[in-house]
Amino acid sequence: MPGQTFSWPAQRIDMVIKALELCIERLSPHAAKSAEVQCRRDDYVFLKELLTARVPDPDGSVRVTIDPAAAALIKAALLSYSAELKKS
């Protein structure tokens, strides 16, 4: 299935990166115990690296092309991040 391209403000990209960092931090202690957890953590690390490497357009937005699997990972990360913010 082909990816979909979005143009997101840099602030949204920063929020997604923070959400991915939270998921990476939470999964890291458990990664050695399970190959599935290690794979999920690696997926989050890969997405974070991709988003961190993006260069904003002159208008400050960042173009991102994501496939449905990446979108699902980002959604899960944002839900975890949102729940963490609500706890604070």
Buried (B, 14 or more C-beta within 10 A) or exposed (E): EEEEEEEBEBEBBBBBBBBBBBBBEEBBEEBEEEEEBBEBBEBBBEBBEBBEEBEEEEEEBBEBEBEEEBEEBBEBBBEBBEEBEEEE
